[in-house]
Amino acid sequence: MSHLKYWMWLSTRKGLAGVSMQRVLDHFGGPEQVYYAQGSELDALTWLQGHARASLRDKSMAGVDKILDRCDQLDIRVMTRQDAAYPRRLEAIAQPPLVLYAKGRWVALDDEV
């Protein structure tokens, strides 16, 4: 499975956003590791609300596949924080998005003034 799918899966978890999303990533080391985390590993996230932990237990990729299909139909580019084209300026903000969706001509945002 592509790394993109793991990023997208994590970005679509209910009850996770911002600081808690980053804490989960920091705890496990990356979205693929979060995806494969099971039972007691997820239970160890005591600071995370129960519904958010339950969302991490749902390993279905059906929603991700649906989003990717739709993006393909609409010619929407999808990138993650691991992609070279991901704007490094976004890494400087407190809660950078895990996934970006872009349509049309891509502008190198890091080169803009």
N, C-alpha and C positions, 0 to 999 in steps of 0.2 A: 504494500500500500504506500502511496506517495506521502511525503511529509506534509504536503498541503492539506490532505484530508485530516490529519491529526490536529493541525492548527485550526481548521474550520470546525471540526468536532468540538474542540475546547471552547472556541468562541461562541458556540451556540448552546452551551450549558446554561440551563435556567438557574437563577439565583447566584450566578457568578459574574462579577464585573469588577473593573478597576483594581483596587488594592487586593481584594481577595483572590482575584484571578492571578495577579502577579505573585502573591504568596504561594499559591498552589504550584505555579510554574517553578518558583525558586525551590520549593520543597522537593519536587520530583526531578527537576533538572531539564524538563522539556515536555512538549505536548504528547509525544509518543509514550513517554514514561507515565504520564498522567493517564493516558488511555488504558495502558496495561495494568495500572494499579488496581488491586483487588481488596476486598474485605477489610482486614485489619490495617492495611496501609491507608485506606481511606478513613477508617475509624480514628486513626491517629490525628486526623485534622480536627481536633476538638474545637478549635476556634471557628470552624466553618459551620454554618447553620445546617440543620439536618436535611432540608430540601435541596440544598446545594450539593451536599455529599451524595444524596440519592441521584441527582442529575449526573454526577460523575460515574455512578454505577451503570448508567444506561450506555451501553457500548454500540448501539445501533448507528450505522452510517447512512441510513435511508435519507435522513434530512440533508446530510452533506451531499449525497449523490444528487438529490433533487436540486439543490442550490447550484451545484456544478453544471448540471444539465441546462438549467435556466441561464446561467452565465454564458455557456457555450452558445445557446440559441441567440442571445442578445449581444454577443461579441463583447462581453465584459471580461476584463483582465482581473485576475485574482492574484494577490501577492501577500506574503507573510513577512514577519520581522526578520526572517532568515534570508530573504531574497535580496540580491545585490541592488535591485531597483527600489527597494523600500527606502523611503526618505529618512536619512539619518537624523534630520531635524526632529522628526517625531520621537526618536529615542530620547530626546532631551526633555520631553514633557513628562509629567508625573504618571500618566496612565496611557501610554501609547497603545493604539489599537493592535490587536493580534493579526488581524486580516484587513486588507484594503481591497476595495473593488473599484475599478476604474474603467471608464468608457471613453473612447475617442483618442485623440492624440495625447500621448504621455508627455508630461512636462517634467524635466529633472528638477524637482523642487529644491534640492540641495544647492543647485546652481543659481536659483532665483535670489534676488536681493529683496 
